[in-house]
């Protein structure tokens, strides 16, 4: 079916950047076209142009959007969307002055989520996760990465990945699955970390690869969790199996994880709240995409990633939500945009690029989503005409996304 949207007030995020990502020094330009039309056929964008040069191609349906603005869907390259239940009691512990690591030491954190998930069936876990995914759809997200990591046993990690596969089949979103093999050390392996790493790397990972359950692997490289040797063991095994890596690193400390991840060819390094000169220099030498997670910094009260320094080094910054029940309990992309602008001091254009095309590249989806370009999936959303692009994050109390399209079909028209 061919559809043409006409009288678009401003068409934002147009074109496909060279290499499928926008480096930091160019991120302050979010390409647009005023008074535009957009033609889609089935699930793909075919063409766009100015209303001054109307499209003459025959279509099955013409829609006058009456001056609304059109944006490419948000892309979220880092989530933990599959979990058993919320952890709001840990918020009360935070209010009593306990930090993330102290809460974890008292039985909270990742181990808390793991205990709850291990007692939950695959069907119930899927039923709990699906409304969250639907919520992301309705808020204008067109692509999402979802991690395992709350299983901490072979059976439960595989269960989580099967749930992610079912979610992918249930949505029009582009979904990427990540096997978060090394997230935390379970109680049963508290004094046997090496044995746990060996099990996940040499027993579970080959099963994941054989069944095609994951697109990426990941680990939490941080003090009191997993170290550089663990990263090297996991990433080298994953590479041999054809799986790229996305790595949690530098959330609380800089311990050489960024440099090793770049050396081992990781697709992205995520968090980056604690950065030193050597970390920036390592990123400049490779193609690994730095990914900031402002929701985590906001909720935990820890420093935000130094995104201005990252962009000044001409690196293609991406931004994700880190949606999870413990340290970033929100998948709202508009809130993520506001935090990026207000708290990380990004220009609106920079934040949109970080949450669209660069976020897509951090999931190897830059040729499918992330911008308005011929050949890409027709994933986009409409807003009312706004006074300016800056008004989007400025007037943060009002939801801007009014109408969502996925695969060339409106969700709520």
QUIFENFEN-V577676 format. One record per run of one state. SS is the DSSP state (H for helix, E for strand, C for the rest). FROM is the first residue (numbers start at 1). LEN is the number of residues. If there is no record, write none. Layout:
BEGIN
SS;FROM;LEN  SS;FROM;LEN
END
This chain:
BEGIN
C;1;1  E;2;11  C;13;1  E;14;1  C;15;3  H;18;3  C;21;3  H;24;3  C;27;5  E;32;10  C;42;2  E;44;7  H;51;3  C;54;7  E;61;4  C;65;4  E;69;4  C;73;1  E;74;3  C;77;2  E;79;1  C;80;8  H;88;8  C;96;4  H;100;6  C;106;3  H;109;10  C;119;3  H;122;17  C;139;2  E;141;7  C;148;6  H;154;17  C;171;3  E;174;9  C;183;4  H;187;3  C;190;3  H;193;19  C;212;4  E;216;6  C;222;4  E;226;1  C;227;1  H;228;13  C;241;3  E;244;6  C;250;7  H;257;7  C;264;4  E;268;4  C;272;5  H;277;8  C;285;4  E;289;4  C;293;1  H;294;7  C;301;6  H;307;6  C;313;5  E;318;2  C;320;3  E;323;2  C;325;3  E;328;1  C;329;4  H;333;10  C;343;5  H;348;8  C;356;1  H;357;5  C;362;10  E;372;1  C;373;4  E;377;1  C;378;2  E;380;4  C;384;6  H;390;5  C;395;8  E;403;4  C;407;2  E;409;2  C;411;3
END
